Amino acid sequence: MSNPLVSVIIPAYNAEKFIIESVDSVFAQTYRPIEIIVIDDGSTDGTAGIIKYYKTKKINHNEQTDLIYIYQENSGPSKARNTGINAARGEFIAFLDADDLWTKTKLETQMNYMRANPEISLVFGDMMVFNEQGTLVDSAFRKYGYPECDKKGKVLNAFESLLIRNYVSTGTVLLRRDCFKITGYFDENIKHAEDYDLWLRVTLNFEVGCISEVFRLKRIHNFNLAKEEEDFYKSNIYILRKIRKDYSSMIIDRKID
């Protein structure tokens, strides 16, 4: 049986310093995706030139995996990811930030899980933080706790537990593209925690799975968007109010106050 197609979407804004390492970590996967789509979100540095140069010097990569470059005016990560989703050919979608890395067997492990569990629409895993010196810090699951799962790794009461804490790291996610037909895409009005909004909608409609392995290596540096804490928390409040308003009937059915 042929391998299902996976599209990898990398939004990039002024990512010249790290983008090659990120792309290399995808090309190094033991399960090769059909394409890597880099969405340049209005970069003013050398991001475009680096990706174009990479394409010309890494021709051998393209025998299995296409490297696609798309430019858009600066609009934020939500629109960048949506642009990538609309351009993608894969049955499965995965996301990676332009300054982060994947562990080598990330896609292979998740695709094996999805084959074995066809009722699962999204699977995610653990994340390890590393600093500018390359030092690994504690993993997210060890630091904040592991979501409650059954023996197959299906997250129990996923929506309810996600309301308490966002344990889904976007760079670890693999999901079936068909999910977007029901949930819609990333909300382009949200500039912070836009991923949390989508994962809440996914868990309202689908079963999700969790694998305890580390799939994402998150780079901590001075330009991380997540450092804007006040805006991040304001976005979380907006998201929770939005979910309550737009999905009140589904929430009532779940007996959530």
Backbone hydrogen bonds, N-H to C=O, Kabsch-Sander energy under -0.5 kcal/mol:
donor,donor_aa,acceptor,acceptor_aa,energy
7,S,92,F,-2.7
8,V,35,E,-2.4
9,I,94,A,-2.8
10,I,8,V,-0.5
10,I,37,I,-3.0
12,A,39,I,-3.1
18,F,15,A,-1.1
19,I,15,A,-2.6
21,E,18,F,-0.6
22,S,18,F,-1.7
23,V,19,I,-2.6
24,D,20,I,-2.8
25,S,21,E,-1.7
26,V,22,S,-0.9
26,V,23,V,-0.9
27,F,23,V,-2.3
28,A,24,D,-1.6
29,Q,26,V,-1.8
30,T,104,K,-1.8
32,R,30,T,-0.6
34,I,6,V,-1.9
35,E,6,V,-1.2
36,I,66,D,-3.1
37,I,8,V,-3.5
38,V,36,I,-0.7
38,V,68,I,-3.2
39,I,10,I,-2.2
39,I,37,I,-0.6
40,D,38,V,-0.8
40,D,70,I,-3.2
41,D,12,A,-3.2
41,D,39,I,-0.9
42,G,40,D,-1.7
42,G,72,Q,-1.0
50,I,46,G,-2.3
51,I,47,T,-2.2
52,K,48,A,-2.4
53,Y,49,G,-2.4
54,Y,50,I,-2.6
55,K,51,I,-2.2
56,T,52,K,-1.5
57,K,53,Y,-1.8
58,K,54,Y,-1.4
61,H,58,K,-1.4
62,N,58,K,-0.8
62,N,59,I,-0.9
63,E,60,N,-1.2
64,Q,61,H,-1.7
65,T,61,H,-2.2
66,D,34,I,-2.4
68,I,36,I,-3.2
68,I,66,D,-0.6
70,I,38,V,-2.7
72,Q,40,D,-2.6
80,A,76,G,-1.8
81,R,77,P,-2.6
82,N,78,S,-2.3
83,T,79,K,-2.7
84,G,80,A,-1.9
85,I,81,R,-2.5
86,N,82,N,-2.5
87,A,83,T,-1.4
88,A,84,G,-1.2
88,A,85,I,-0.5
91,E,5,L,-1.2
92,F,5,L,-2.0
93,I,175,L,-2.7
94,A,7,S,-2.3
95,F,170,T,-0.5
95,F,173,V,-0.8
96,L,9,I,-2.2
98,A,11,P,-0.9
100,D,97,D,-1.6
101,L,217,L,-2.1
103,T,215,F,-1.8
106,K,103,T,-1.7
109,T,105,T,-2.7
110,Q,106,K,-2.0
111,M,107,L,-2.8
112,N,108,E,-2.2
113,Y,109,T,-1.7
114,M,110,Q,-2.6
115,R,111,M,-2.2
116,A,112,N,-1.8
117,N,113,Y,-1.3
120,I,117,N,-2.0
121,S,207,E,-2.6
122,L,207,E,-0.9
123,V,174,L,-2.7
124,F,209,G,-1.8
126,D,213,E,-3.0
128,M,216,R,-2.9
129,V,138,D,-0.7
130,F,218,K,-2.8
131,N,135,T,-1.7
134,G,131,N,-2.1
137,V,129,V,-3.9
140,A,127,M,-2.7
143,K,139,S,-1.9
144,Y,140,A,-3.2
145,G,141,F,-1.9
150,D,154,K,-2.1
153,G,150,D,-1.7
155,V,208,V,-2.6
156,L,148,E,-2.8
158,A,155,V,-0.7
161,S,157,N,-2.7
162,L,158,A,-2.1
163,L,159,F,-1.6
164,I,160,E,-0.7
165,R,161,S,-1.7
167,Y,165,R,-1.2
169,S,167,Y,-0.8
170,T,168,V,-0.6
172,T,169,S,-2.4
173,V,170,T,-1.5
174,L,123,V,-2.1
175,L,93,I,-2.2
176,R,121,S,-2.5
177,R,91,E,-2.8
179,C,176,R,-1.9
180,F,177,R,-1.6
181,K,178,D,-1.4
182,I,178,D,-0.6
182,I,179,C,-1.6
183,T,179,C,-2.5
184,G,180,F,-1.7
188,E,186,F,-0.7
190,I,187,D,-1.6
191,K,189,N,-0.5
197,D,193,A,-1.4
198,L,194,E,-1.4
199,W,195,D,-2.6
200,L,196,Y,-2.1
201,R,197,D,-1.5
202,V,198,L,-2.5
203,T,199,W,-2.6
204,L,200,L,-1.3
205,N,201,R,-0.8
205,N,202,V,-1.0
206,F,202,V,-2.6
207,E,119,E,-0.6
209,G,122,L,-3.1
210,C,153,G,-2.6
211,I,124,F,-2.4
215,F,126,D,-2.6
215,F,213,E,-0.6
216,R,126,D,-1.4
217,L,101,L,-2.9
218,K,128,M,-2.4
218,K,216,R,-0.7
219,R,217,L,-0.5
220,I,130,F,-2.5
221,H,219,R,-0.6
224,N,221,H,-1.4
227,K,224,N,-1.4
228,E,225,L,-1.9
229,E,227,K,-2.3
232,F,228,E,-1.9
233,Y,229,E,-2.5
234,K,230,E,-2.1
235,S,231,D,-2.2
236,N,232,F,-1.8
237,I,233,Y,-1.9
238,Y,234,K,-2.2
239,I,235,S,-2.7
240,L,236,N,-2.3
241,R,237,I,-2.1
242,K,238,Y,-2.3
243,I,239,I,-2.8
244,R,240,L,-2.0
245,K,241,R,-2.1
246,D,242,K,-3.1
247,Y,243,I,-2.1
248,S,245,K,-0.6
251,I,247,Y,-2.3
252,I,248,S,-2.5
253,D,249,S,-1.9
254,R,250,M,-1.1
255,K,252,I,-1.7
256,I,251,I,-2.0
